[in-house]
């Protein structure tokens, strides 16, 4: 059964280059683990949250085991 990972965040001032390096580094791992990007976009205001996250992504993985391997991969953690 597929699982979905929702990632939300915001960049600190001056962190754009760090974030871009992270994206370049994680891209090969996403291919290896067949991570599919389902949606990317800006956040939205909600009465149910206290934060507004400008960076949002929804990713789809094959199953929970794949998710654990992807997030636990040494290359991802470094």
Secondary structure, DSSP 8 states (H G I E B T S, - for coil): --EEEEEEE---TT-HHHHHHHHHHHHHHHHHTT-EEEEEE-----TT-S---SEEEEEEES-HHHHHHHHH-HHHH-
